[in-house]
């Protein structure tokens, strides 16, 4: 019997978590524990599934899918935690896992993934995804002299950019129930705030700050918010801060004026749609994306 015929596909259950942790941690620098998989797949307010490939009762592949809403109310399926054990690659398992997962959400209209280079290649070749954006980090470092003056004039805010919706329920789960990180909400006023975290970089053990989400209503407010954030991190002895902002957005303009530098990063935003009415989402200037939109960045 061919090896492929001995592989079965089924939804992960809580009893599978130890195997999922072992498989995940054998391939990624950022390690996960039981609490992560419990939080992500069994306690999420978002409809979320994890389809696994089993060979002789051993998990040899995983494919997560999470249903979200965009700001224009389009239902989108975000692929998360995709991994095939090395000995079982190039056997069609990734494509089979995706089909099993996609069948579980019949109302999803488009799919997306925030992928590394290997994930990008797999989604393009096996699932016909299109890469919309390469997302680089924006980094502020207090140890580098500020070579810009904050006198930039900003473009008109484009309120039509497509974003991922974030409800209060989502924010509680995503930030304040997170199993690994502790987040803070830093507010400038009622309608202008940021969600931030402090963490230790795995390779250097350097303490870094992340700005993972921002919400603002005016040019002046966003400038004041970012200045308040820089002071917050400085007061807490955090000298290096990272965030995301796409080049066509207001956030990018302001961050550039504050001496945030673009640093090459291996993260790609890819989407798939089988209907022409969603082709407008394949335009890279359509989106506003931030770190909060994905777990790994």
NUPAGU-117768 format. One line per 2 residues: their letters; for each residue x, y, z of C-alpha. Coordinates in Angstrom, 3 decimals. Example, Ala and Ser with C-alpha at 12.3 -4.5 7.8 and 13.67 -1.06 7.14 Angstrom:
BEGIN
as) 12.300 -4.500 7.800 ~ 13.670 -1.060 7.140
//
This chain:
BEGIN
xx) 0.000 0.000 0.000 ~ 1.328 3.440 -0.922
xx) 2.332 5.684 1.965 ~ -0.239 8.327 0.969
xx) -3.087 5.834 1.444 ~ -2.082 5.283 5.079
xx) -2.471 8.996 5.882 ~ -5.765 10.116 7.435
xx) -7.130 13.632 7.929 ~ -9.179 14.852 10.868
xx) -9.775 17.806 13.159 ~ -7.377 18.228 16.043
xx) -8.752 17.724 19.534 ~ -7.339 18.802 22.879
xx) -5.726 15.401 23.370 ~ -3.570 16.086 20.284
xx) -1.988 19.219 21.762 ~ 1.243 17.549 23.036
xx) 1.926 16.200 19.534 ~ 1.187 19.595 17.971
xx) 3.635 21.307 20.329 ~ 6.352 18.765 19.549
xx) 5.907 19.084 15.770 ~ 5.725 22.883 15.831
xx) 8.726 23.390 18.113 ~ 10.916 21.072 16.063
xx) 10.734 23.504 13.128 ~ 10.325 27.061 14.446
xx) 12.555 29.374 16.493 ~ 9.619 30.887 18.385
xx) 8.406 28.043 20.590 ~ 4.807 27.259 21.540
xx) 3.404 25.377 24.498 ~ 0.143 23.585 25.313
xx) -1.474 26.851 26.384 ~ -0.962 28.384 22.925
xx) -2.835 25.641 21.058 ~ -5.574 25.597 23.675
xx) -5.961 29.387 23.384 ~ -5.748 29.548 19.584
xx) -8.032 26.639 18.665 ~ -10.282 25.857 21.607
xx) -10.855 29.222 23.335 ~ -10.989 31.631 20.397
xx) -14.060 33.836 19.867 ~ -13.418 33.457 16.138
xx) -14.547 30.298 14.296 ~ -11.255 28.385 14.096
xx) -10.281 24.865 13.045 ~ -7.039 22.884 12.886
xx) -6.992 19.992 10.431 ~ -4.220 17.440 10.962
xx) -2.682 14.696 8.862 ~ -2.026 11.472 10.776
xx) 0.311 8.631 9.868 ~ 0.193 5.644 12.200
xx) -1.525 7.818 14.868 ~ 1.292 10.385 14.625
xx) 0.590 13.965 13.510 ~ 2.740 14.693 10.466
xx) 0.981 17.849 9.242 ~ -1.243 20.690 10.420
xx) -3.328 23.376 8.730 ~ -5.200 26.007 10.747
xx) -8.006 28.178 9.406 ~ -9.657 31.122 11.160
xx) -12.749 32.961 9.905 ~ -12.685 36.758 10.224
xx) -14.569 39.782 8.945 ~ -13.049 42.617 6.963
xx) -14.058 46.250 7.407 ~ -16.256 45.935 4.292
xx) -17.956 42.854 5.846 ~ -16.385 40.346 3.480
xx) -15.796 37.000 5.201 ~ -12.152 35.975 4.980
xx) -10.443 32.748 5.975 ~ -6.966 33.268 7.410
xx) -4.584 30.321 7.215 ~ -2.471 29.847 10.352
xx) 0.033 27.302 11.706 ~ 0.772 25.443 8.473
xx) 3.446 22.772 8.705 ~ 4.288 19.413 7.130
xx) 6.941 17.148 8.683 ~ 10.025 16.998 6.383
xx) 9.746 13.270 5.610 ~ 6.203 13.759 4.316
xx) 6.637 16.797 2.072 ~ 6.014 16.832 -1.700
xx) 3.314 14.182 -1.310 ~ 0.270 16.436 -1.754
xx) -0.518 16.501 1.983 ~ -0.545 20.313 2.179
xx) -3.097 20.581 -0.626 ~ -5.242 17.835 0.886
xx) -5.206 19.533 4.297 ~ -6.296 22.821 2.718
xx) -9.227 21.167 0.939 ~ -10.395 19.543 4.168
xx) -10.171 22.870 6.020 ~ -11.855 24.928 3.288
xx) -14.841 22.557 3.249 ~ -15.569 23.394 6.888
xx) -16.415 27.060 6.148 ~ -18.708 27.250 3.134
xx) -19.470 30.972 3.568 ~ -15.864 32.195 3.332
xx) -15.404 34.371 0.257 ~ -11.623 34.846 0.097
xx) -8.589 33.364 1.841 ~ -5.382 34.938 3.097
xx) -2.136 34.037 4.801 ~ 0.730 35.952 6.435
xx) 3.495 33.607 5.348 ~ 7.253 33.243 5.523
xx) 9.100 32.518 2.276 ~ 8.426 28.766 2.404
xx) 4.748 29.270 3.213 ~ 4.418 31.854 0.460
xx) 5.888 29.438 -2.084 ~ 3.646 26.570 -0.937
xx) 0.474 28.671 -1.080 ~ 1.342 30.080 -4.505
xx) 2.240 26.725 -6.062 ~ -0.295 24.418 -4.409
xx) -3.256 26.697 -3.691 ~ -2.965 29.404 -6.404
xx) -2.567 32.251 -3.913 ~ -1.274 35.635 -5.078
xx) 1.250 37.629 -3.042 ~ -0.125 41.135 -2.442
xx) 2.492 42.642 -0.129 ~ 5.907 41.940 1.285
xx) 5.631 43.313 4.818 ~ 8.813 44.758 6.279
xx) 9.358 45.799 9.880 ~ 9.517 49.457 10.839
xx) 12.052 49.890 13.632 ~ 12.842 52.792 15.947
xx) 16.118 52.640 17.855 ~ 17.018 55.220 20.493
xx) 20.663 54.328 19.971 ~ 20.537 55.711 16.423
xx) 20.588 59.480 16.117 ~ 17.361 61.012 14.826
xx) 18.153 62.485 11.408 ~ 14.684 63.830 10.601
xx) 12.631 66.726 11.811 ~ 8.985 66.190 12.589
xx) 7.768 68.681 9.978 ~ 6.262 66.328 7.435
xx) 2.858 67.163 5.950 ~ 0.653 64.124 5.810
xx) -1.674 62.902 3.115 ~ -5.445 62.887 3.589
xx) -6.527 59.856 5.594 ~ -7.955 57.179 3.311
xx) -10.855 55.719 5.235 ~ -11.555 53.244 2.446
xx) -8.540 51.024 3.079 ~ -9.567 47.456 3.852
xx) -8.760 46.292 7.390 ~ -9.466 43.326 9.620
xx) -12.328 44.063 12.006 ~ -11.449 43.913 15.691
xx) -14.257 43.684 18.226 ~ -13.834 44.231 21.953
xx) -14.345 40.483 22.431 ~ -11.550 39.807 19.970
xx) -9.214 42.268 21.718 ~ -9.796 40.676 25.123
xx) -8.957 37.247 23.700 ~ -6.114 38.362 21.426
xx) -4.305 40.553 23.941 ~ -5.416 40.143 27.507
xx) -5.988 36.364 27.454 ~ -2.831 35.669 25.469
xx) -0.861 32.714 26.895 ~ 2.629 34.109 26.200
xx) 2.669 37.908 26.111 ~ 1.322 40.731 28.248
xx) -0.160 43.656 26.344 ~ -0.989 47.202 27.389
xx) -3.448 49.718 26.012 ~ -1.952 53.201 25.696
xx) -4.584 55.883 25.013 ~ -4.260 59.456 23.809
xx) -8.008 60.071 23.855 ~ -11.222 58.077 23.589
xx) -10.843 57.421 19.865 ~ -7.057 57.191 19.669
xx) -5.131 54.349 21.285 ~ -2.485 51.698 20.711
xx) -1.938 48.152 21.914 ~ 1.690 47.411 22.767
xx) 3.815 44.674 24.278 ~ 7.366 44.181 25.533
xx) 9.217 40.951 24.783 ~ 12.657 39.357 24.666
xx) 14.008 38.780 21.162 ~ 14.762 35.010 20.912
xx) 18.174 35.309 19.229 ~ 19.635 38.210 21.225
xx) 17.573 38.325 24.460 ~ 17.283 42.071 23.828
xx) 14.173 43.709 25.296 ~ 12.013 45.078 22.482
xx) 8.718 46.906 22.242 ~ 5.990 46.113 19.710
xx) 3.200 48.424 18.577 ~ 0.696 45.828 17.402
xx) -2.472 47.871 16.837 ~ -3.359 51.534 16.544
xx) -6.670 53.346 16.205 ~ -6.940 57.046 15.432
xx) -9.340 59.621 14.035 ~ -7.200 62.574 12.928
xx) -3.748 63.542 11.702 ~ -2.937 65.419 14.885
xx) -4.077 62.581 17.113 ~ -1.929 59.952 15.429
xx) 1.184 62.126 15.714 ~ 0.500 62.771 19.388
xx) -0.201 59.090 19.988 ~ 3.107 57.948 18.501
xx) 5.007 60.570 20.463 ~ 3.311 59.321 23.635
xx) 4.252 55.732 22.715 ~ 7.912 56.633 22.230
xx) 7.949 58.286 25.644 ~ 6.232 55.253 27.197
xx) 8.895 52.876 25.893 ~ 11.746 55.239 26.794
xx) 10.431 55.580 30.350 ~ 10.444 51.777 30.578
xx) 14.033 51.473 29.300 ~ 12.991 49.994 25.958
xx) 15.323 51.405 23.327 ~ 14.151 49.486 20.271
xx) 10.557 49.437 18.981 ~ 9.049 47.579 16.040
xx) 5.742 47.818 14.193 ~ 4.074 47.372 10.810
xx) 2.741 49.980 8.407 ~ 2.318 49.689 4.647
xx) 3.975 52.430 2.543 ~ 0.700 53.940 1.256
xx) -0.803 54.475 4.732 ~ -0.973 57.376 7.151
xx) 0.824 55.325 9.794 ~ 3.839 54.893 7.510
xx) 4.088 58.657 6.876 ~ 4.036 59.475 10.555
xx) 6.419 56.705 11.572 ~ 8.908 57.773 8.899
xx) 8.799 61.333 10.189 ~ 9.621 60.007 13.669
xx) 12.732 58.215 12.375 ~ 11.352 54.664 12.153
xx) 13.457 52.776 9.597 ~ 12.297 50.068 7.221
xx) 14.047 46.749 7.928 ~ 13.811 43.772 5.565
xx) 11.626 41.038 7.047 ~ 10.474 37.646 5.775
xx) 6.713 38.091 5.890 ~ 4.309 38.088 2.932
xx) 0.584 38.781 2.689 ~ -1.057 36.491 0.144
xx) -4.699 36.038 -0.842 ~ -6.890 33.785 -2.953
xx) -10.311 34.454 -4.436 ~ -12.280 32.444 -6.947
xx) -14.623 35.305 -7.860 ~ -13.791 38.329 -9.999
xx) -15.839 40.672 -7.801 ~ -13.054 40.454 -5.222
xx) -10.253 41.286 -7.655 ~ -9.987 44.771 -6.128
xx) -8.437 43.099 -3.061 ~ -5.479 42.039 -5.204
xx) -4.375 45.680 -5.391 ~ -1.639 46.216 -2.796
xx) -2.792 49.790 -2.110 ~ -6.198 48.496 -0.972
xx) -5.033 47.181 2.409 ~ -4.058 48.501 5.815
xx) -2.387 45.723 7.817 ~ -0.820 45.616 11.277
xx) 0.927 43.162 13.563 ~ -2.304 42.355 15.414
xx) -3.652 40.730 12.253 ~ -1.399 37.712 12.660
xx) 0.132 35.793 15.554 ~ 3.632 35.502 14.065
x) 5.402 38.547 12.604
//
